[in-house]
Amino acid sequence: MKKLLVLYYSRTGNTERMAKAIAEGAQSSGNVEVELNYHVNAESLSSYDAILIGSPTYHHDLPIDFKNLLEEAAVQGISLKGKIGGTFGSYGWSGEAPKLILEIMKYKFEMQVIEPPLLAKYVPDPSMLNACKELGKRVSESLMNRA
Ligand SMILES: Cc1cc2nc3c(=O)[nH]c(=O)nc-3n(C[C@H](O)[C@H](O)[C@H](O)COP(=O)(O)O)c2cc1C
C-alpha cells in the first residue's frame, strides 16, 4: 500500500487544523496509508511515497525542526527523487515558510511538487478546510494511480 506522510508543526493550532483536514481527505479516498505526525526522523522519509509538510511562518522563516530534518536528510543523502511533495500552512502577513520548504523539495530533493502551497490566513475557515481535504484526496488519488 502506498504511504503518505502529513508532517506538521503548529504552535497555536491553525496549521494543525489544516493538517488534520488533509489527512482526513486523504483517508477518505481509499487505499493509501496516511500518517499524521509532528516529528519523524530523516531516515524514515524515504519510506513514504508522498510527503506533505505543514508549516506556519514565524519571523519570516520555517521552524528549526524542519530545517534540521531537511538538512539531515540532505547530509545523509536520502533520496526523495520523484516522490510527490507539497506544503501548506497558516500565516499572518507574509507566509514564506511553505514556499521555502516547497523550493527545497523541488530543487534539492527533486520531488514532484504540487504548486503553489496551500496558505491560510490565521485560522483556516470552512472553505479552506475543504480545500485541505481536496488536497489530501488529490494526493491520495494520484498515489493510487501510480504503478
Ligand atoms: C512572534 C510571531 C511572529 C510571526 N511572524 C510571522 C511572519 O513573519 N510572517 C507571517 O506571515 N506570519 C507571522 N506570524 C503569524 C503566524 O504565522 C500565524 O499566527 C499563524 O496562524 C500561526 O500558525 P500556527 O497556529 O499553526 O502556529 C507570527 C506570529 C507570531 C506570534
The ligand as an SDF file (V2000), in Angstrom:
LIG
                    3D

 31 33  0  0  0  0  0  0  0  0999 V2000
    6.0490   36.0050   17.1940 C   0  0  0  0  0  0  0  0  0  0  0  0
    5.2880   35.8100   15.9160 C   0  0  0  0  0  0  0  0  0  0  0  0
    5.9280   36.0060   14.6920 C   0  0  0  0  0  0  0  0  0  0  0  0
    5.2410   35.8440   13.4860 C   0  0  0  0  0  0  0  0  0  0  0  0
    5.8760   36.0630   12.2940 N   0  0  0  0  0  0  0  0  0  0  0  0
    5.1870   35.9670   11.1320 C   0  0  0  0  0  0  0  0  0  0  0  0
    5.8230   36.2450    9.8770 C   0  0  0  0  0  0  0  0  0  0  0  0
    7.0000   36.5730    9.8070 O   0  0  0  0  0  0  0  0  0  0  0  0
    5.0630   36.1420    8.7560 N   0  0  0  0  0  0  0  0  0  0  0  0
    3.7560   35.7630    8.7800 C   0  0  0  0  0  0  0  0  0  0  0  0
    3.1340   35.6520    7.7220 O   0  0  0  0  0  0  0  0  0  0  0  0
    3.1200   35.4830    9.9480 N   0  0  0  0  0  0  0  0  0  0  0  0
    3.8000   35.5660   11.1120 C   0  0  0  0  0  0  0  0  0  0  0  0
    3.1760   35.2740   12.3020 N   0  0  0  0  0  0  0  0  0  0  0  0
    1.7680   34.8360   12.3110 C   0  0  0  0  0  0  0  0  0  0  0  0
    1.6280   33.3030   12.3690 C   0  0  0  0  0  0  0  0  0  0  0  0
    2.1620   32.7070   11.2120 O   0  0  0  0  0  0  0  0  0  0  0  0
    0.1420   32.9550   12.4990 C   0  0  0  0  0  0  0  0  0  0  0  0
   -0.2900   33.3450   13.7920 O   0  0  0  0  0  0  0  0  0  0  0  0
   -0.2080   31.5130   12.2380 C   0  0  0  0  0  0  0  0  0  0  0  0
   -1.6130   31.3730   12.2470 O   0  0  0  0  0  0  0  0  0  0  0  0
    0.3910   30.5700   13.2640 C   0  0  0  0  0  0  0  0  0  0  0  0
    0.0730   29.2460   12.8880 O   0  0  0  0  0  0  0  0  0  0  0  0
    0.0050   28.0300   13.9290 P   0  0  0  0  0  0  0  0  0  0  0  0
   -1.2750   28.2240   14.7330 O   0  0  0  0  0  0  0  0  0  0  0  0
   -0.0640   26.8140   13.0830 O   0  0  0  0  0  0  0  0  0  0  0  0
    1.2230   28.0840   14.7900 O   0  0  0  0  0  0  0  0  0  0  0  0
    3.8600   35.4500   13.5140 C   0  0  0  0  0  0  0  0  0  0  0  0
    3.2360   35.2270   14.7500 C   0  0  0  0  0  0  0  0  0  0  0  0
    3.9410   35.3930   15.9360 C   0  0  0  0  0  0  0  0  0  0  0  0
    3.2290   35.1310   17.2490 C   0  0  0  0  0  0  0  0  0  0  0  0
  1  2  1  0
  2  3  1  0
  2 30  2  0
  3  4  2  0
  4  5  1  0
  4 28  1  0
  5  6  2  0
  6  7  1  0
  6 13  1  0
  7  8  2  0
  7  9  1  0
  9 10  1  0
 10 11  2  0
 10 12  1  0
 12 13  2  0
 13 14  1  0
 14 15  1  0
 14 28  1  0
 15 16  1  0
 16 17  1  0
 16 18  1  0
 18 19  1  0
 18 20  1  0
 20 21  1  0
 20 22  1  0
 22 23  1  0
 23 24  1  0
 24 25  2  0
 24 26  1  0
 24 27  1  0
 28 29  2  0
 29 30  1  0
 30 31  1  0
M  END
$$$$
